[in-house]
């Protein structure tokens, strides 16, 4: 299926992005429904995940995560054995290395398996699988409509934005996250931002039709606000702590993936069961690690006495104990997530990162209450929780700007934007060298997806009317005889004649058309252009980009493309040739090279090597010979090449002279005296082929 050719590129992006958003929102709604009901039927029967209880051994708590891991391992092994990995890893790999291709089968299976893992108490998040599923939906839509790999990558990101924006209820944050999660540095895939926003809005709106609007993740967070510069002290400490915890989180995950898993030698489908068993054992100590819906974080937000059986009612809480408890939950959650996901179970790391950040914020809040009661404004303890969520998210996923917006939308804590900025950026700076997404590249410059950006952007900025030939000299009328065409054809060329009449292009005549017409003798005056011409199969408009024209050159395999006006006239305006495009590109980059050398003097060394490479390519040294750079020998200084007679004196042939500014003079001037600041590019026998005397003479000449 192809979109109409008249539709502008941004129009295609917006339309297809809307399709991806609606489909991604429906997928997220189905995923959330399955997760909610599955958790109630399975792990919810054995423990209350929002409580503060500890040391609660039950066989169901111990064994249920192992069952979820086993189901996940078997499902992935049987249905999509190549789809192992976290959700965000899959889409990032598809963007950078697979031309934006991400098939639906793997993400669908892993999303279904993730429901089992999380509903059975596995320490994983739903956001990674739904991000990969949304990305696969976007990629599939691009494949159905036959878009280019570049556009398919944009739709891949848009689908991810739809999934994240829906499941996290953060449309703007989802769009920014999807456009920035590809890179370790705070960069955005700028071309994908507009389609991602459209897809995220549509995905969020579709999702909320089923679950209702206006319910943030943390109730009460919307009333919190930054009110005193004194609060920056605990927030600054929180940012550093979030960065350190994200490093620990990444270390735990990489240790399980790269050390424990290979050491265990377990089959890949069986390893998730043992990872789940380890998670169940940890959950017997702290059941909160099984919480995949942030109930524990929500209860920690409430004031003491508000939530039964959480904080002690009627008495002042022992904040030292609570600080230790929150800290322990954060550390054990990191280990449990590493065991669950590092062993190969389906799920995402994004949700656990948010949970860990919330517990770290609760820990710092409890420490402030214990060590400095009454010093900080009321509400700081609660405010540290959503801010901590943003800190660990920013550092572990390396998306600081997206984390600020996501947490603000998810929790409704718009009054905390200032501390969120401080904590997210400081945590990112501390933990940026580590991360939970190993497929990220440093920036766009290192991505294969952007290997040709420099030339693509130039070609997209040029229009056909800027490079076309408006006065096509090989224009003939329909009645022009064959003999006249042969007379106009120059030897060794492959002309393309345009058959035109009254400003309208009737057809084209190529060299092969002329050859077929000359098979019969005595046809020079009988056959006319109208008899030989073939219909115009491809043409371009003057306002089209050169990039689009080159795609048409490739698909039509033509050397020239007629340029015609748009409907209703479609008058012939001229011709665009491959050669003209190539010539203009070469001129442009020659000008850019001069500007680069002027701005960046350190690149002159690379430029010199490039010139030498061209010389090497053109010389094609004989077998047993090689090109080398030599300083001017002492006895040749002040002499010309003609007088020095290098061939007789040193057994080498000087093919170029490198000047002090790095430029190459080739062929060399044989009559100008040589200077000490010059170097000679010489063709000489390889050392193993040369006589001892020759080698000594050359080395002696290099001592200057």
Order of alpha helices (4+ residues) and beta strands (2+ residues): alpha-alpha-alpha-alpha-alpha-alpha-alpha-alpha-alpha-alpha-alpha-alpha-alpha-alpha-alpha-alpha-alpha-alpha-alpha-beta-alpha-beta-beta-alpha-alpha-beta-alpha-beta-beta-alpha-alpha-beta-alpha-alpha-beta-beta-beta-alpha
